[in-house]
Amino acid sequence: MPNAGATLHISQGSLSHTTWSTGAGTVVWEAADATVRHLDTSFAPNGLRGKRVVELGAGTGVCGIACAALGATVVLTDLPEVLPIAKSNAAASPWHERISVQPLNWADAAVPDALTCADLVVACDCIYQPAAYGALASVLAALSSPCLIAWRPRGKREADFLAQVTTAFALERVAHAQERETSLAWLRPVDANINSTW
């Protein structure tokens, strides 16, 4: 993160040992790289100071750890079986005191209250399994916070997800990210009671 003057050291699993059943969360994919670059460009050096960030589907935790490097207090969330690598990466980072790790299954009925006070949600590489779209859309609606979302375009699949969330969120694509094999966008709640500067 050259603008923030920070270096992220992230451990990841082997691509050959990645299983799709655990969400492939042990690998840093291209969308995570694009998200970290965007965060660094948009918020360095301390543009997230004092903000509360929740990362959904954190995997390795790289995007949430980048937010902590920019001054945020961060909660990394993912399925329990994926969290060990995020926990390890968070503990090894210089910003570990501002990072916590919490299991979150999007299919659960309720989002924990501790997560609903987020100033920003980051969701990177979370829209590759159509079976999870409804649950992810429900979690985003429950959090009702601005969300920076990134994904690798795969055709109609992500269009189906975006159609679900744009009933509650306004979508604004980040232009420079479209040059690579990554789409990056802001989802901003359309609820009139939400006052956001994102």
C-alpha positions in Angstrom: 0.0 0.0 0.0 2.4 2.7 -1.2 0.1 5.7 -0.5 -0.4 4.5 3.1 3.2 3.6 3.6 2.2 0.2 4.7 3.2 -3.3 3.6 0.7 -6.2 4.0 2.2 -9.6 4.8 -0.6 -12.1 4.1 -0.3 -15.9 4.4 -2.5 -17.9 2.1 -3.2 -21.5 1.3 -2.1 -23.4 -1.8 -4.4 -23.1 -4.8 -4.0 -26.8 -5.4 -5.5 -27.5 -2.0 -8.3 -25.0 -2.2 -11.8 -26.5 -1.9 -14.8 -24.7 -3.2 -16.9 -26.0 -0.3 -15.0 -23.7 2.1 -15.4 -20.8 -0.3 -11.9 -20.8 -1.6 -11.2 -18.4 1.2 -7.6 -19.3 1.8 -6.4 -17.6 -1.4 -5.9 -13.9 -2.2 -7.7 -13.5 -5.5 -7.4 -10.7 -8.1 -10.5 -8.8 -6.8 -8.8 -8.5 -3.3 -5.7 -7.0 -4.9 -7.9 -4.5 -6.8 -9.8 -3.7 -3.6 -6.7 -3.1 -1.6 -5.3 -0.8 -4.4 -8.6 1.2 -4.4 -8.6 1.5 -0.6 -5.0 2.7 -0.7 -5.7 5.3 -3.4 -9.0 6.5 -1.9 -8.2 6.5 1.8 -4.5 6.7 2.4 -2.8 7.5 4.7 -5.5 7.6 7.5 -8.8 8.2 5.8 -10.5 5.4 7.7 -9.3 6.6 11.2 -12.1 6.1 13.7 -14.3 4.2 11.2 -15.8 0.8 12.0 -15.4 -1.7 9.1 -16.9 -5.2 8.7 -15.4 -7.4 6.0 -17.8 -10.1 4.8 -16.4 -13.4 3.5 -13.0 -12.2 4.7 -11.0 -15.3 3.7 -7.4 -14.4 4.3 -8.6 -11.0 5.7 -6.4 -9.0 3.4 -9.0 -6.3 2.6 -10.0 -5.8 6.3 -6.3 -5.7 7.3 -5.8 -3.0 4.7 -8.6 -1.0 6.3 -6.9 -1.4 9.7 -3.7 -0.1 8.1 -5.8 3.0 7.1 -6.9 3.6 10.7 -10.2 1.6 10.9 -11.3 -0.7 13.6 -12.2 -3.9 11.7 -14.2 -7.1 12.2 -13.3 -9.9 9.8 -16.2 -12.3 9.2 -16.4 -15.6 7.4 -17.5 -19.2 8.0 -15.9 -20.8 11.0 -13.9 -23.3 8.9 -12.3 -20.4 7.0 -11.5 -18.1 9.9 -8.2 -19.6 11.1 -6.2 -18.1 8.3 -7.9 -14.7 8.8 -7.2 -14.9 12.5 -3.6 -15.8 11.9 -3.0 -13.0 9.4 -4.8 -10.5 11.7 -2.6 -11.5 14.7 0.6 -11.2 12.6 -0.3 -7.7 11.4 1.0 -4.5 13.0 -2.6 -3.4 13.4 -3.8 -6.5 15.2 -5.1 -4.5 18.2 -7.7 -2.9 15.8 -8.8 -6.2 14.3 -11.2 -8.8 15.6 -12.5 -12.0 14.0 -16.0 -13.3 14.2 -17.8 -16.2 12.5 -20.8 -15.2 10.3 -22.9 -17.6 8.3 -25.0 -15.5 5.9 -27.7 -18.1 6.1 -28.2 -17.5 9.8 -31.5 -15.7 10.7 -30.0 -12.7 12.4 -26.9 -10.6 12.0 -25.2 -10.0 15.4 -25.9 -6.5 16.8 -22.1 -5.9 17.2 -21.9 -5.9 13.4 -24.8 -3.5 12.6 -22.9 -0.4 13.7 -20.4 -0.5 10.8 -19.5 2.6 8.9 -18.4 0.6 6.0 -18.8 -3.0 4.8 -16.2 -4.6 2.4 -17.2 -7.7 0.5 -14.6 -9.0 -1.9 -15.1 -12.2 -4.1 -18.4 -13.0 -2.4 -20.6 -13.3 -5.4 -19.4 -16.5 -7.1 -22.0 -18.9 -5.7 -25.5 -18.1 -6.8 -27.0 -20.3 -4.0 -25.6 -17.7 -1.5 -26.9 -14.6 -3.3 -30.2 -14.3 -1.3 -28.4 -14.7 2.0 -25.7 -12.2 1.2 -28.3 -9.7 0.0 -30.1 -10.2 3.3 -26.9 -9.6 5.4 -26.1 -6.4 3.4 -29.6 -5.2 4.0 -29.4 -5.9 7.7 -26.1 -4.1 8.0 -27.5 -1.2 6.0 -24.1 0.4 5.6 -22.2 1.6 2.5 -20.4 -1.4 1.0 -17.4 -1.6 -1.3 -17.9 -4.8 -3.2 -15.5 -6.5 -5.7 -15.9 -9.5 -7.9 -14.5 -11.2 -11.0 -17.1 -10.8 -13.8 -18.5 -14.2 -14.8 -21.5 -13.1 -16.9 -25.1 -13.2 -15.9 -24.4 -14.6 -12.4 -23.3 -11.3 -10.8 -26.1 -9.4 -12.7 -28.6 -11.6 -10.8 -27.1 -10.7 -7.5 -26.8 -7.0 -8.3 -30.5 -7.0 -9.3 -31.3 -8.3 -5.8 -29.4 -5.7 -3.9 -30.3 -2.7 -6.0 -33.7 -2.6 -4.4 -32.0 -1.5 -1.2 -28.8 0.0 -2.5 -27.7 2.4 -5.2 -24.9 1.0 -7.3 -21.9 3.1 -8.4 -19.2 1.3 -10.3 -15.6 2.3 -9.8 -14.3 3.1 -13.2 -10.6 2.4 -12.9 -11.2 -1.1 -11.6 -13.0 -2.2 -14.8 -9.7 -2.2 -16.7 -8.7 -5.5 -15.1 -10.5 -8.7 -14.6 -12.2 -7.2 -11.6 -15.4 -5.3 -11.1 -15.5 -2.9 -8.1 -18.5 -0.9 -7.0 -20.0 1.0 -4.1 -23.4 0.0 -2.8 -25.0 2.9 -0.9 -28.2 2.4 1.1 -31.2 4.1 -0.4 -32.8 4.4 3.0 -33.5 8.1 3.6 -32.5 7.7 7.3 -28.9 6.8 6.3 -26.5 9.8 6.2 -23.3 8.7 4.5 -20.3 10.5 3.2 -19.0 7.4 1.3 
